[in-house]
Amino acid sequence: MIQSGNKPHRETEPSNRSSERARAMAALDLSKLVKERKFWVASFLVAWAAALQGHMMWVQRQDAFKDKFGDPDAPNKVTEGEQPAPSGDGLAGEQQGMVTADGEFR
């Protein structure tokens, strides 16, 4: 089929019109969606669940750090000055090793 003149093909006109209609309908549907209460409730629930999951991951990371390195808020035996109770035989330092002032075992 040969076209004469500058008229566009008949086949392209309906697709252009239908795409324009689709855009107009999408904009209309989107404006209706934004006005609905269900949309905002669902959006809030999704955002709340994502925030809760992020918080739980952060708490889990904090607990893993405390398990690995100890609790920084717990009393420290070295800095608090608490020494373990000596055993009755007087040889506990020789059996377990003595700690020098520079932190070496001897």
CYANA upper distance limits for C-alpha pairs under 8 A (distance plus 0.5 A):
  3 GLN  CA      7 LYS  CA      8.10
  3 GLN  CA      9 HIS  CA      8.06
  8 PRO  CA     12 THR  CA      7.55
  8 PRO  CA     13 GLU  CA      7.84
  9 HIS  CA     13 GLU  CA      7.40
 10 ARG  CA     14 PRO  CA      7.82
 11 GLU  CA     15 SER  CA      7.65
 12 THR  CA     16 ASN  CA      6.73
 13 GLU  CA     17 ARG  CA      6.74
 14 PRO  CA     18 SER  CA      6.41
 15 SER  CA     19 SER  CA      6.52
 16 ASN  CA     20 GLU  CA      6.74
 17 ARG  CA     21 ARG  CA      6.63
 18 SER  CA     22 ALA  CA      6.49
 19 SER  CA     23 ARG  CA      6.69
 20 GLU  CA     24 ALA  CA      6.72
 21 ARG  CA     25 MET  CA      6.51
 22 ALA  CA     26 ALA  CA      6.49
 23 ARG  CA     27 ALA  CA      6.66
 24 ALA  CA     28 LEU  CA      6.66
 25 MET  CA     29 ASP  CA      6.44
 26 ALA  CA     30 LEU  CA      6.45
 27 ALA  CA     31 SER  CA      6.71
 28 LEU  CA     32 LYS  CA      6.80
 29 ASP  CA     33 LEU  CA      6.54
 30 LEU  CA     34 VAL  CA      6.71
 31 SER  CA     35 LYS  CA      6.95
 32 LYS  CA     36 GLU  CA      7.01
 33 LEU  CA     39 PHE  CA      7.02
 34 VAL  CA     39 PHE  CA      7.19
 34 VAL  CA     40 TRP  CA      8.12
 35 LYS  CA     39 PHE  CA      8.43
 36 GLU  CA     40 TRP  CA      7.58
 37 ARG  CA     41 VAL  CA      6.78
 38 LYS  CA     42 ALA  CA      6.56
 39 PHE  CA     43 SER  CA      6.57
 40 TRP  CA     44 PHE  CA      6.51
 41 VAL  CA     45 LEU  CA      6.73
 42 ALA  CA     46 VAL  CA      6.73
 43 SER  CA     47 ALA  CA      6.68
 44 PHE  CA     48 TRP  CA      6.48
 45 LEU  CA     49 ALA  CA      6.55
 46 VAL  CA     50 ALA  CA      6.72
 47 ALA  CA     51 ALA  CA      6.68
 48 TRP  CA     52 LEU  CA      6.60
 49 ALA  CA     53 GLN  CA      6.62
 50 ALA  CA     54 GLY  CA      6.70
 51 ALA  CA     55 HIS  CA      6.64
 52 LEU  CA     56 MET  CA      6.65
 53 GLN  CA     57 MET  CA      6.72
 54 GLY  CA     58 TRP  CA      6.77
 55 HIS  CA     59 VAL  CA      6.73
 56 MET  CA     60 GLN  CA      6.61
 57 MET  CA     61 ARG  CA      6.72
 58 TRP  CA     62 GLN  CA      6.77
 59 VAL  CA     63 ASP  CA      6.69
 60 GLN  CA     64 ALA  CA      6.67
 61 ARG  CA     65 PHE  CA      6.75
 62 GLN  CA     66 LYS  CA      6.80
 63 ASP  CA     67 ASP  CA      6.63
 64 ALA  CA     68 LYS  CA      6.65
 65 PHE  CA     69 PHE  CA      6.44
 65 PHE  CA     70 GLY  CA      7.87
 66 LYS  CA     70 GLY  CA      5.07
 66 LYS  CA     71 ASP  CA      5.48
 66 LYS  CA     72 PRO  CA      8.21
 67 ASP  CA     71 ASP  CA      8.03
 75 PRO  CA     80 GLU  CA      7.26
 76 ASN  CA     80 GLU  CA      6.25
 77 LYS  CA     81 GLY  CA      6.53
 77 LYS  CA     82 GLU  CA      5.59
 77 LYS  CA     83 GLN  CA      7.27
 78 VAL  CA     82 GLU  CA      7.18
 78 VAL  CA     83 GLN  CA      8.15
 86 PRO  CA     90 GLY  CA      7.77
 86 PRO  CA     92 ALA  CA      7.52
 87 SER  CA     91 LEU  CA      8.24
 87 SER  CA     92 ALA  CA      6.78
 91 LEU  CA     95 GLN  CA      6.72
 92 ALA  CA     96 GLN  CA      6.54
 92 ALA  CA     97 GLY  CA      8.41
 93 GLY  CA     97 GLY  CA      5.79
 93 GLY  CA     98 MET  CA      5.83
 94 GLU  CA     98 MET  CA      7.26
 97 GLY  CA    105 PHE  CA      6.28
 97 GLY  CA    106 ARG  CA      5.85
 98 MET  CA    105 PHE  CA      5.92
 98 MET  CA    106 ARG  CA      5.67
 99 VAL  CA    103 GLY  CA      6.26
 99 VAL  CA    104 GLU  CA      5.98
 99 VAL  CA    105 PHE  CA      5.14
 99 VAL  CA    106 ARG  CA      6.87
100 THR  CA    104 GLU  CA      5.88
100 THR  CA    105 PHE  CA      6.92
100 THR  CA    106 ARG  CA      7.74
